[in-house]
């Protein structure tokens, strides 16, 4: 079984479901509680490349912080959006699983199994 890195928020039901699914596979899971240990900009850029997403596509646009920080401004650069995610990790979509050189957002949670 592969090693899996899971960007996890234990308070999120989808994240907990994804973790339970991965635990049932018997793979080794490295859990990154990204709210306690926010990813730096290079890590976010790596995630974006693996996910093949733009920074805005990785953001939780319905979070109150998204509007409060003015992140709905279409003129913001990718770098500005990435900086916002490093400073306010709650804005990062979750959970994110990485294995076998691939990454996927676990929504629905069963998606995490697709990269094993």
MOPAC internal coordinates of N, CA, C and O (Angstrom, degrees):
PM7 1SCF
backbone

  N    0.0000 0     0.00 0     0.00 0    0    0    0
  C    1.4504 1     0.00 0     0.00 0    1    0    0
  C    1.5270 1   109.90 1     0.00 0    2    1    0
  O    1.2310 1   120.91 1   -34.67 1    3    2    1
  N    1.3223 1   115.86 1   145.33 1    3    2    1
  C    1.4710 1   119.17 1  -177.70 1    5    3    2
  C    1.5252 1   112.54 1   -77.20 1    6    5    3
  O    1.2310 1   121.71 1   -15.09 1    7    6    5
  N    1.3201 1   114.34 1   164.91 1    7    6    5
  C    1.4570 1   120.67 1   169.97 1    9    7    6
  C    1.5183 1   107.19 1   -83.03 1   10    9    7
  O    1.2310 1   120.51 1   -41.22 1   11   10    9
  N    1.3092 1   116.63 1   138.78 1   11   10    9
  C    1.4601 1   121.97 1  -179.90 1   13   11   10
  C    1.5202 1   108.42 1  -125.77 1   14   13   11
  O    1.2310 1   120.96 1   -45.89 1   15   14   13
  N    1.3125 1   115.78 1   134.11 1   15   14   13
  C    1.4572 1   121.34 1   171.00 1   17   15   14
  C    1.5164 1   106.40 1  -103.47 1   18   17   15
  O    1.2310 1   120.77 1   -50.20 1   19   18   17
  N    1.3258 1   116.14 1   129.80 1   19   18   17
  C    1.4564 1   121.12 1  -178.74 1   21   19   18
  C    1.5218 1   109.54 1  -121.56 1   22   21   19
  O    1.2310 1   120.80 1   -64.50 1   23   22   21
  N    1.3366 1   116.08 1   115.50 1   23   22   21
  C    1.4598 1   121.11 1   171.75 1   25   23   22
  C    1.5154 1   105.51 1   -79.31 1   26   25   23
  O    1.2310 1   121.36 1   -69.61 1   27   26   25
  N    1.3263 1   115.01 1   110.39 1   27   26   25
  C    1.4584 1   122.86 1  -162.09 1   29   27   26
  C    1.5217 1   112.05 1  -125.95 1   30   29   27
  O    1.2310 1   121.38 1   -38.75 1   31   30   29
  N    1.3250 1   114.96 1   141.25 1   31   30   29
  C    1.4651 1   122.09 1   170.42 1   33   31   30
  C    1.5239 1   106.10 1  -121.33 1   34   33   31
  O    1.2310 1   119.67 1   -72.69 1   35   34   33
  N    1.3319 1   118.23 1   107.31 1   35   34   33
  C    1.4648 1   120.50 1  -175.97 1   37   35   34
  C    1.5297 1   114.40 1   -61.84 1   38   37   35
  O    1.2310 1   119.87 1   163.57 1   39   38   37
  N    1.3261 1   117.85 1   -16.43 1   39   38   37
  C    1.4664 1   120.37 1   179.04 1   41   39   38
  C    1.5334 1   111.93 1   -86.48 1   42   41   39
  O    1.2310 1   120.20 1   173.14 1   43   42   41
  N    1.3150 1   117.22 1    -6.86 1   43   42   41
  C    1.4690 1   121.80 1  -178.00 1   45   43   42
  C    1.5285 1   109.97 1   -95.95 1   46   45   43
  O    1.2310 1   120.37 1   -54.78 1   47   46   45
  N    1.3239 1   116.89 1   125.22 1   47   46   45
  C    1.4702 1   120.13 1  -177.58 1   49   47   46
  C    1.5316 1   111.54 1   -63.52 1   50   49   47
  O    1.2310 1   119.67 1   141.33 1   51   50   49
  N    1.3311 1   118.24 1   -38.67 1   51   50   49
  C    1.4719 1   120.63 1   179.93 1   53   51   50
  C    1.5276 1   110.05 1   -65.70 1   54   53   51
  O    1.2310 1   120.54 1   141.82 1   55   54   53
  N    1.3089 1   116.58 1   -38.18 1   55   54   53
  C    1.4564 1   120.84 1   178.82 1   57   55   54
  C    1.5323 1   110.41 1   -66.68 1   58   57   55
  O    1.2310 1   120.52 1   138.09 1   59   58   57
  N    1.3244 1   116.62 1   -41.91 1   59   58   57
  C    1.4711 1   120.00 1   177.54 1   61   59   58
  C    1.5291 1   110.72 1   -64.06 1   62   61   59
  O    1.2310 1   120.18 1   139.18 1   63   62   61
  N    1.3266 1   117.26 1   -40.82 1   63   62   61
  C    1.4647 1   120.69 1   178.55 1   65   63   62
  C    1.5272 1   111.08 1   -63.30 1   66   65   63
  O    1.2310 1   120.53 1   137.59 1   67   66   65
  N    1.3271 1   116.60 1   -42.41 1   67   66   65
  C    1.4669 1   120.33 1   178.91 1   69   67   66
  C    1.5303 1   110.43 1   -62.68 1   70   69   67
  O    1.2310 1   120.49 1   137.05 1   71   70   69
  N    1.3237 1   116.66 1   -42.95 1   71   70   69
  C    1.4659 1   120.71 1   178.47 1   73   71   70
  C    1.5260 1   110.53 1   -61.34 1   74   73   71
  O    1.2310 1   119.90 1   136.09 1   75   74   73
  N    1.3189 1   117.79 1   -43.91 1   75   74   73
  C    1.4695 1   120.90 1   179.25 1   77   75   74
  C    1.5247 1   111.05 1   -61.58 1   78   77   75
  O    1.2310 1   120.11 1   138.56 1   79   78   77
  N    1.3140 1   117.40 1   -41.44 1   79   78   77
  C    1.4736 1   120.55 1   178.28 1   81   79   78
  C    1.5195 1   110.71 1   -62.04 1   82   81   79
  O    1.2310 1   120.44 1   136.18 1   83   82   81
  N    1.3274 1   116.77 1   -43.82 1   83   82   81
  C    1.4638 1   120.54 1   179.40 1   85   83   82
  C    1.5238 1   111.08 1   -65.90 1   86   85   83
  O    1.2310 1   120.30 1   140.04 1   87   86   85
  N    1.3179 1   117.03 1   -39.96 1   87   86   85
  C    1.4732 1   120.09 1   179.28 1   89   87   86
  C    1.5243 1   110.49 1   -61.30 1   90   89   87
  O    1.2310 1   120.30 1   144.98 1   91   90   89
  N    1.3205 1   117.03 1   -35.02 1   91   90   89
  C    1.4654 1   120.90 1  -179.84 1   93   91   90
  C    1.5254 1   113.36 1   -70.27 1   94   93   91
  O    1.2310 1   120.09 1   164.13 1   95   94   93
  N    1.3283 1   117.44 1   -15.87 1   95   94   93
  C    1.4697 1   120.04 1   179.34 1   97   95   94
  C    1.5230 1   111.65 1   -83.90 1   98   97   95
  O    1.2310 1   120.25 1   162.76 1   99   98   97
  N    1.3271 1   117.12 1   -17.24 1   99   98   97
  C    1.4559 1   120.32 1  -178.77 1  101   99   98
  C    1.5199 1   113.52 1    83.96 1  102  101   99
  O    1.2310 1   119.73 1  -174.37 1  103  102  101
  N    1.3181 1   118.11 1     5.63 1  103  102  101
  C    1.4663 1   119.18 1   179.44 1  105  103  102
  C    1.5292 1   109.84 1   -76.75 1  106  105  103
  O    1.2310 1   121.32 1   -19.68 1  107  106  105
  N    1.3246 1   115.08 1   160.32 1  107  106  105
  C    1.4589 1   120.42 1   176.90 1  109  107  106
  C    1.5245 1   107.54 1   -80.79 1  110  109  107
  O    1.2310 1   120.32 1   -52.64 1  111  110  109
  N    1.3348 1   116.99 1   127.36 1  111  110  109
  C    1.4591 1   121.74 1  -176.04 1  113  111  110
  C    1.5208 1   109.47 1  -116.64 1  114  113  111
  O    1.2310 1   121.30 1   -54.56 1  115  114  113
  N    1.3176 1   115.11 1   125.44 1  115  114  113
  C    1.4568 1   121.02 1   170.76 1  117  115  114
  C    1.5297 1   105.80 1  -100.24 1  118  117  115
  O    1.2310 1   120.82 1   -62.87 1  119  118  117
  N    1.3110 1   116.04 1   117.13 1  119  118  117
  C    1.4615 1   120.99 1  -177.80 1  121  119  118
  C    1.5232 1   109.22 1   -95.01 1  122  121  119
  O    1.2310 1   121.27 1   -53.07 1  123  122  121
  N    1.3244 1   115.17 1   126.93 1  123  122  121
  C    1.4588 1   121.48 1   175.36 1  125  123  122
  C    1.5238 1   106.95 1  -112.27 1  126  125  123
  O    1.2310 1   120.97 1   -72.40 1  127  126  125
  N    1.3256 1   115.76 1   107.60 1  127  126  125
  C    1.4662 1   119.78 1   175.84 1  129  127  126
  C    1.5245 1   106.55 1   -82.01 1  130  129  127
  O    1.2310 1   121.61 1   -90.33 1  131  130  129
  N    1.3224 1   114.53 1    89.67 1  131  130  129
  C    1.4541 1   120.82 1  -169.05 1  133  131  130
  C    1.5354 1   113.69 1   -68.48 1  134  133  131
  O    1.2310 1   119.71 1   163.92 1  135  134  133
  N    1.3325 1   118.16 1   -16.08 1  135  134  133
  C    1.4635 1   118.71 1   175.35 1  137  135  134
  C    1.5236 1   110.70 1   -75.86 1  138  137  135
  O    1.2310 1   120.45 1   148.03 1  139  138  137
  N    1.3398 1   116.74 1   -31.97 1  139  138  137
  C    1.4671 1   121.44 1   177.74 1  141  139  138
  C    1.5256 1   110.89 1   -83.18 1  142  141  139
  O    1.2310 1   120.62 1   145.07 1  143  142  141
  N    1.3349 1   116.42 1   -34.93 1  143  142  141
  C    1.4623 1   122.87 1  -178.12 1  145  143  142
  C    1.5273 1   108.45 1  -127.42 1  146  145  143
  O    1.2310 1   120.15 1  -100.33 1  147  146  145
  N    1.3351 1   117.32 1    79.67 1  147  146  145
  C    1.4595 1   120.13 1  -175.73 1  149  147  146
  C    1.5295 1   112.46 1   -60.07 1  150  149  147
  O    1.2310 1   120.80 1   -39.92 1  151  150  149
  N    1.3205 1   116.08 1   140.08 1  151  150  149
  C    1.4682 1   119.44 1   177.58 1  153  151  150
  C    1.5245 1   110.31 1   -69.67 1  154  153  151
  O    1.2310 1   120.95 1   -31.32 1  155  154  153
  N    1.3334 1   115.79 1   148.68 1  155  154  153
  C    1.4589 1   119.65 1   175.62 1  157  155  154
  C    1.5285 1   108.96 1   -82.75 1  158  157  155
  O    1.2310 1   120.49 1    -4.16 1  159  158  157
  N    1.3081 1   116.66 1   175.84 1  159  158  157
  C    1.4666 1   120.08 1  -175.27 1  161  159  158
  C    1.5254 1   112.02 1   -63.52 1  162  161  159
  O    1.2310 1   119.81 1   144.40 1  163  162  161
  N    1.3401 1   117.97 1   -35.60 1  163  162  161
  C    1.4648 1   119.56 1   178.31 1  165  163  162
  C    1.5260 1   111.47 1   -64.68 1  166  165  163
  O    1.2310 1   120.29 1   141.31 1  167  166  165
  N    1.3259 1   117.06 1   -38.69 1  167  166  165
  C    1.4640 1   120.65 1   178.12 1  169  167  166
  C    1.5265 1   109.95 1   -64.97 1  170  169  167
  O    1.2310 1   120.46 1   136.84 1  171  170  169
  N    1.3204 1   116.72 1   -43.16 1  171  170  169
  C    1.4672 1   119.47 1   178.98 1  173  171  170
  C    1.5236 1   110.37 1   -64.06 1  174  173  171
  O    1.2310 1   120.00 1   140.21 1  175  174  173
  N    1.3215 1   117.60 1   -39.79 1  175  174  173
  C    1.4722 1   120.57 1   177.94 1  177  175  174
  C    1.5287 1   110.76 1   -62.98 1  178  177  175
  O    1.2310 1   120.45 1   140.94 1  179  178  177
  N    1.3199 1   116.75 1   -39.06 1  179  178  177
  C    1.4689 1   120.84 1   177.04 1  181  179  178
  C    1.5240 1   110.12 1   -63.95 1  182  181  179
  O    1.2310 1   120.46 1   134.93 1  183  182  181
  N    1.3304 1   116.73 1   -45.07 1  183  182  181
  C    1.4665 1   120.63 1   178.08 1  185  183  182
  C    1.5253 1   110.33 1   -60.01 1  186  185  183
  O    1.2310 1   120.40 1   135.41 1  187  186  185
  N    1.3167 1   116.84 1   -44.59 1  187  186  185
  C    1.4645 1   120.45 1  -179.67 1  189  187  186
  C    1.5300 1   111.11 1   -60.27 1  190  189  187
  O    1.2310 1   120.84 1   137.86 1  191  190  189
  N    1.3301 1   116.00 1   -42.14 1  191  190  189
  C    1.4618 1   119.78 1   179.40 1  193  191  190
  C    1.5247 1   110.96 1   -64.64 1  194  193  191
  O    1.2310 1   120.38 1   134.55 1  195  194  193
  N    1.3312 1   116.87 1   -45.45 1  195  194  193
  C    1.4633 1   120.52 1   179.95 1  197  195  194
  C    1.5241 1   111.78 1   -64.73 1  198  197  195
  O    1.2310 1   120.69 1   142.31 1  199  198  197
  N    1.3214 1   116.29 1   -37.69 1  199  198  197
  C    1.4636 1   121.26 1  -178.59 1  201  199  198
  C    1.5297 1   112.30 1   -82.48 1  202  201  199
  O    1.2310 1   121.06 1   164.85 1  203  202  201
  N    1.3321 1   115.58 1   -15.15 1  203  202  201
  C    1.4638 1   122.00 1  -175.75 1  205  203  202
  C    1.5317 1   110.80 1    57.06 1  206  205  203
  O    1.2310 1   121.75 1  -130.73 1  207  206  205
  N    1.3368 1   114.25 1    49.27 1  207  206  205
  C    1.4604 1   121.65 1  -179.92 1  209  207  206
  C    1.5241 1   109.88 1  -124.31 1  210  209  207
  O    1.2310 1   121.24 1   -21.09 1  211  210  209
  N    1.3174 1   115.23 1   158.91 1  211  210  209
  C    1.4650 1   120.62 1   170.26 1  213  211  210
  C    1.5314 1   107.27 1   -85.49 1  214  213  211
  O    1.2310 1   120.15 1   -17.94 1  215  214  213
  N    1.3252 1   117.31 1   162.06 1  215  214  213
  C    1.4686 1   118.60 1   179.19 1  217  215  214
  C    1.5303 1   113.03 1   -55.18 1  218  217  215
  O    1.2310 1   119.78 1   136.72 1  219  218  217
  N    1.3026 1   118.03 1   -43.28 1  219  218  217
  C    1.4619 1   119.96 1  -178.42 1  221  219  218
  C    1.5329 1   111.27 1   -63.11 1  222  221  219
  O    1.2310 1   120.05 1   146.55 1  223  222  221
  N    1.3307 1   117.51 1   -33.45 1  223  222  221
  C    1.4681 1   121.08 1   179.49 1  225  223  222
  C    1.5267 1   112.15 1   -68.64 1  226  225  223
  O    1.2310 1   120.38 1   160.11 1  227  226  225
  N    1.3268 1   116.88 1   -19.89 1  227  226  225
  C    1.4640 1   121.05 1   178.96 1  229  227  226
  C    1.5254 1   111.97 1   -90.42 1  230  229  227
  O    1.2310 1   120.71 1   175.56 1  231  230  229
  N    1.3230 1   116.25 1    -4.44 1  231  230  229
  C    1.4604 1   120.07 1  -174.73 1  233  231  230
  C    1.5204 1   112.27 1   -94.51 1  234  233  231
  O    1.2310 1   122.19 1   -33.03 1  235  234  233
  N    1.3149 1   113.42 1   146.97 1  235  234  233
  C    1.4641 1   121.47 1   174.95 1  237  235  234
  C    1.5311 1   106.84 1   -86.25 1  238  237  235
  O    1.2310 1   121.06 1   -87.49 1  239  238  237
  N    1.3208 1   115.58 1    92.51 1  239  238  237
  C    1.4608 1   121.52 1  -172.07 1  241  239  238
  C    1.5260 1   113.19 1   -72.67 1  242  241  239
  O    1.2310 1   119.81 1   168.33 1  243  242  241
  N    1.3215 1   117.97 1   -11.67 1  243  242  241
  C    1.4630 1   120.04 1   179.71 1  245  243  242
  C    1.5255 1   112.91 1   -92.63 1  246  245  243
  O    1.2310 1   120.31 1   176.20 1  247  246  245
  N    1.3363 1   117.01 1    -3.80 1  247  246  245
  C    1.4654 1   120.15 1   176.66 1  249  247  246
  C    1.5300 1   108.98 1   -68.77 1  250  249  247
  O    1.2310 1   120.29 1   -37.70 1  251  250  249
  N    1.3127 1   117.05 1   142.30 1  251  250  249
  C    1.4715 1   120.71 1  -179.01 1  253  251  250
  C    1.5321 1   111.28 1   -59.61 1  254  253  251
  O    1.2310 1   120.26 1   148.05 1  255  254  253
  N    1.3270 1   117.12 1   -31.95 1  255  254  253
  C    1.4676 1   121.13 1   179.80 1  257  255  254
  C    1.5336 1   111.79 1   -64.04 1  258  257  255
  O    1.2310 1   120.52 1   149.91 1  259  258  257
  N    1.3111 1   116.61 1   -30.09 1  259  258  257
  C    1.4691 1   120.58 1  -178.76 1  261  259  258
  C    1.5266 1   109.95 1   -59.90 1  262  261  259
  O    1.2310 1   120.65 1   130.27 1  263  262  261
  N    1.3074 1   116.35 1   -49.73 1  263  262  261
  C    1.4732 1   120.05 1   179.50 1  265  263  262
  C    1.5302 1   110.76 1   -74.68 1  266  265  263
  O    1.2310 1   120.53 1   139.75 1  267  266  265
  N    1.3260 1   116.58 1   -40.25 1  267  266  265
  C    1.4670 1   120.44 1  -177.72 1  269  267  266
  C    1.5307 1   111.72 1   -60.02 1  270  269  267
  O    1.2310 1   120.67 1   145.58 1  271  270  269
  N    1.3226 1   116.33 1   -34.42 1  271  270  269
  C    1.4620 1   121.29 1  -179.62 1  273  271  270
  C    1.5295 1   112.37 1   -88.56 1  274  273  271
  O    1.2310 1   120.37 1  -178.91 1  275  274  273
  N    1.3195 1   116.89 1     1.09 1  275  274  273
  C    1.4634 1   120.65 1   178.92 1  277  275  274
  C    1.5147 1   113.74 1    71.41 1  278  277  275
  O    1.2310 1   120.50 1  -154.28 1  279  278  277
  N    1.3213 1   116.66 1    25.72 1  279  278  277
  C    1.4670 1   120.46 1  -176.06 1  281  279  278
  C    1.5263 1   112.94 1   -76.06 1  282  281  279
  O    1.2310 1   120.43 1   172.64 1  283  282  281
  N    1.3220 1   116.79 1    -7.36 1  283  282  281
  C    1.4597 1   119.44 1   175.97 1  285  283  282
  C    1.5339 1   111.59 1   -80.30 1  286  285  283
  O    1.2310 1   120.31 1  -179.79 1  287  286  285
  N    1.3217 1   117.02 1     0.21 1  287  286  285
  C    1.4631 1   122.64 1   176.66 1  289  287  286
  C    1.5310 1   108.99 1   -70.03 1  290  289  287
  O    1.2310 1   120.18 1   -64.71 1  291  290  289
  N    1.3171 1   117.27 1   115.29 1  291  290  289
  C    1.4717 1   121.76 1  -176.22 1  293  291  290
  C    1.5271 1   112.76 1   -69.41 1  294  293  291
  O    1.2310 1   119.97 1   170.26 1  295  294  293
  N    1.3250 1   117.66 1    -9.74 1  295  294  293
  C    1.4630 1   120.73 1  -179.54 1  297  295  294
  C    1.5281 1   113.03 1   -87.62 1  298  297  295
  O    1.2310 1   120.29 1   173.48 1  299  298  297
  N    1.3310 1   117.05 1    -6.52 1  299  298  297
  C    1.4697 1   119.70 1   178.97 1  301  299  298
  C    1.5254 1   109.63 1   -66.95 1  302  301  299
  O    1.2310 1   121.16 1   -37.16 1  303  302  301
  N    1.3169 1   115.38 1   142.84 1  303  302  301
  C    1.4711 1   120.45 1   179.09 1  305  303  302
  C    1.5242 1   110.57 1   -81.90 1  306  305  303
  O    1.2310 1   121.18 1   -15.47 1  307  306  305
  N    1.3220 1   115.35 1   164.53 1  307  306  305
  C    1.4648 1   119.94 1   175.26 1  309  307  306
  C    1.5264 1   110.38 1   -57.44 1  310  309  307
  O    1.2310 1   120.27 1   138.92 1  311  310  309
  N    1.3220 1   117.08 1   -41.08 1  311  310  309
  C    1.4704 1   120.74 1   179.84 1  313  311  310
  C    1.5247 1   111.03 1   -60.71 1  314  313  311
  O    1.2310 1   120.20 1   139.15 1  315  314  313
  N    1.3229 1   117.22 1   -40.85 1  315  314  313
  C    1.4627 1   120.50 1   179.36 1  317  315  314
  C    1.5308 1   110.95 1   -65.40 1  318  317  315
  O    1.2310 1   120.47 1   140.80 1  319  318  317
  N    1.3156 1   116.70 1   -39.20 1  319  318  317
  C    1.4615 1   120.49 1   178.85 1  321  319  318
  C    1.5303 1   110.66 1   -67.71 1  322  321  319
  O    1.2310 1   120.63 1   138.45 1  323  322  321
  N    1.3204 1   116.41 1   -41.55 1  323  322  321
  C    1.4659 1   120.87 1   178.10 1  325  323  322
  C    1.5305 1   110.00 1   -62.88 1  326  325  323
  O    1.2310 1   120.26 1   136.73 1  327  326  325
  N    1.3223 1   117.10 1   -43.27 1  327  326  325
  C    1.4647 1   120.94 1   177.46 1  329  327  326
  C    1.5205 1   110.38 1   -59.84 1  330  329  327
  O    1.2310 1   120.34 1   138.33 1  331  330  329
  N    1.3252 1   116.96 1   -41.67 1  331  330  329
  C    1.4666 1   120.25 1   178.80 1  333  331  330
  C    1.5299 1   110.56 1   -60.64 1  334  333  331
  O    1.2310 1   119.99 1   140.95 1  335  334  333
  N    1.3422 1   117.62 1   -39.05 1  335  334  333
  C    1.4654 1   120.37 1   179.18 1  337  335  334
  C    1.5218 1   111.83 1   -68.75 1  338  337  335
  O    1.2310 1   120.16 1   145.33 1  339  338  337
  N    1.3322 1   117.31 1   -34.67 1  339  338  337
  C    1.4727 1   118.69 1   178.40 1  341  339  338
  C    1.5204 1   110.57 1   -69.83 1  342  341  339
  O    1.2310 1   120.47 1   145.91 1  343  342  341
  N    1.3274 1   116.70 1   -34.09 1  343  342  341
  C    1.4581 1   121.21 1  -177.72 1  345  343  342
  C    1.5251 1   112.88 1   -84.43 1  346  345  343
  O    1.2310 1   120.58 1   153.10 1  347  346  345
  N    1.3303 1   116.50 1   -26.90 1  347  346  345
  C    1.4665 1   122.12 1  -179.13 1  349  347  346
  C    1.5301 1   107.55 1  -134.02 1  350  349  347
  O    1.2310 1   120.13 1  -103.55 1  351  350  349
  N    1.3420 1   117.36 1    76.45 1  351  350  349
  C    1.4702 1   120.23 1  -173.42 1  353  351  350
  C    1.5260 1   114.33 1   -62.59 1  354  353  351
  O    1.2310 1   120.36 1   164.15 1  355  354  353
  N    1.3233 1   116.92 1   -15.85 1  355  354  353
  C    1.4642 1   120.13 1   176.31 1  357  355  354
  C    1.5326 1   110.92 1   -59.09 1  358  357  355
  O    1.2310 1   120.42 1   159.29 1  359  358  357
  N    1.3318 1   116.79 1   -20.71 1  359  358  357
  C    1.4611 1   122.19 1  -178.93 1  361  359  358
  C    1.5309 1   113.04 1   -76.24 1  362  361  359
  O    1.2310 1   120.15 1   166.76 1  363  362  361
  N    1.3230 1   117.32 1   -13.24 1  363  362  361
  C    1.4727 1   121.16 1  -176.76 1  365  363  362
  C    1.5238 1   109.71 1   -80.34 1  366  365  363
  O    1.2310 1   121.09 1   -49.50 1  367  366  365
  N    1.3279 1   115.52 1   130.50 1  367  366  365
  C    1.4636 1   120.95 1   176.65 1  369  367  366
  C    1.5255 1   109.10 1   -59.77 1  370  369  367
  O    1.2310 1   120.57 1   -30.49 1  371  370  369
  N    1.3184 1   116.52 1   149.51 1  371  370  369
  C    1.4622 1   120.79 1  -176.47 1  373  371  370
  C    1.5145 1   110.30 1  -145.48 1  374  373  371
  O    1.2310 1   121.03 1   -18.03 1  375  374  373
  N    1.3032 1   115.64 1   161.97 1  375  374  373
  C    1.4656 1   130.11 1   -14.63 1  377  375  374
  C    1.5228 1   110.15 1   -78.52 1  378  377  375
  O    1.2310 1   120.93 1   -21.18 1  379  378  377
  N    1.3178 1   115.84 1   158.82 1  379  378  377
  C    1.4609 1   121.46 1   175.49 1  381  379  378
  C    1.5174 1   107.22 1  -120.05 1  382  381  379
  O    1.2310 1   120.94 1   -53.87 1  383  382  381
  N    1.3328 1   115.80 1   126.13 1  383  382  381
  C    1.4652 1   121.36 1   177.26 1  385  383  382
  C    1.5211 1   109.14 1  -111.25 1  386  385  383
  O    1.2310 1   121.25 1   -39.32 1  387  386  385
  N    1.3295 1   115.21 1   140.68 1  387  386  385
  C    1.4633 1   121.62 1   178.21 1  389  387  386
  C    1.5222 1   108.30 1  -127.79 1  390  389  387
  O    1.2310 1   120.63 1   -51.11 1  391  390  389
  N    1.3304 1   116.40 1   128.89 1  391  390  389
  C    1.4703 1   121.66 1   175.93 1  393  391  390
  C    1.5218 1   107.96 1  -161.73 1  394  393  391
  O    1.2310 1   120.90 1   -30.37 1  395  394  393
  N    1.3094 1   115.89 1   149.63 1  395  394  393
  C    1.4683 1   121.80 1   174.73 1  397  395  394
  C    1.5302 1   112.67 1    54.18 1  398  397  395
  O    1.2310 1   120.41 1  -144.34 1  399  398  397
  N    1.3357 1   116.82 1    35.66 1  399  398  397
  C    1.4583 1   120.29 1   178.91 1  401  399  398
  C    1.5171 1   114.23 1    71.40 1  402  401  399
  O    1.2310 1   120.23 1  -163.87 1  403  402  401
  N    1.3226 1   117.16 1    16.13 1  403  402  401
  C    1.4557 1   122.33 1   179.32 1  405  403  402
  C    1.5168 1   108.91 1  -127.98 1  406  405  403
  O    1.2310 1   121.20 1   -18.49 1  407  406  405
  N    1.3245 1   115.32 1   161.51 1  407  406  405
  C    1.4628 1   120.36 1   175.78 1  409  407  406
  C    1.5204 1   108.90 1  -140.22 1  410  409  407
  O    1.2310 1   121.43 1   -25.39 1  411  410  409
  N    1.3224 1   114.86 1   154.61 1  411  410  409
  C    1.4584 1   120.82 1   179.61 1  413  411  410
  C    1.5259 1   108.57 1  -151.88 1  414  413  411
  O    1.2310 1   121.54 1   -33.54 1  415  414  413
  N    1.3323 1   114.65 1   146.46 1  415  414  413
  C    1.4596 1   119.72 1   172.10 1  417  415  414
  C    1.5213 1   106.73 1   -87.44 1  418  417  415
  O    1.2310 1   120.51 1   -49.46 1  419  418  417
  N    1.3119 1   116.62 1   130.54 1  419  418  417
  C    1.4596 1   122.13 1  -175.84 1  421  419  418
  C    1.5168 1   113.46 1   -82.80 1  422  421  419
  O    1.2310 1   120.55 1  -120.81 1  423  422  421
  N    1.2906 1   116.55 1    59.19 1  423  422  421
  C    1.4713 1   122.40 1   174.46 1  425  423  422
  C    1.5081 1   107.38 1  -132.76 1  426  425  423
  O    1.2310 1   119.69 1   -76.41 1  427  426  425
  N    1.2989 1   118.20 1   103.59 1  427  426  425
  C    1.4544 1   127.87 1    -0.78 1  429  427  426
  C    1.5351 1   111.40 1   -70.25 1  430  429  427
  O    1.2310 1   120.04 1   -17.02 1  431  430  429
  N    1.3303 1   117.53 1   162.98 1  431  430  429
  C    1.4537 1   121.41 1  -175.99 1  433  431  430
  C    1.5233 1   114.41 1   -53.40 1  434  433  431
  O    1.2310 1   119.83 1   147.84 1  435  434  433
  N    1.3277 1   117.94 1   -32.16 1  435  434  433
  C    1.4650 1   121.40 1  -178.76 1  437  435  434
  C    1.5298 1   112.69 1   -61.28 1  438  437  435
  O    1.2310 1   120.36 1   161.20 1  439  438  437
  N    1.3295 1   116.91 1   -18.80 1  439  438  437
  C    1.4658 1   121.38 1   178.55 1  441  439  438
  C    1.5240 1   111.81 1   -56.78 1  442  441  439
  O    1.2310 1   120.11 1   150.04 1  443  442  441
  N    1.3368 1   117.39 1   -29.96 1  443  442  441
  C    1.4721 1   119.22 1  -176.19 1  445  443  442
  C    1.5190 1   110.95 1   -63.74 1  446  445  443
  O    1.2310 1   119.92 1   154.98 1  447  446  445
  N    1.3042 1   117.76 1   -25.02 1  447  446  445
  C    1.4647 1   120.59 1  -179.06 1  449  447  446
  C    1.5365 1   112.06 1   -73.86 1  450  449  447
  O    1.2310 1   120.32 1   161.68 1  451  450  449
  N    1.3097 1   117.00 1   -18.32 1  451  450  449
  C    1.4654 1   121.11 1  -175.63 1  453  451  450
  C    1.5300 1   113.66 1   -69.37 1  454  453  451
  O    1.2310 1   119.83 1   164.22 1  455  454  453
  N    1.3304 1   117.92 1   -15.78 1  455  454  453
  C    1.4706 1   119.38 1  -178.80 1  457  455  454
  C    1.5237 1   112.83 1  -102.64 1  458  457  455
  O    1.2310 1   120.44 1  -177.72 1  459  458  457
  N    1.3034 1   116.77 1     2.28 1  459  458  457
  C    1.4784 1   119.87 1  -179.60 1  461  459  458
  C    1.5128 1   110.94 1   -80.59 1  462  461  459
  O    1.2310 1   120.10 1   180.00 1  463  462  461

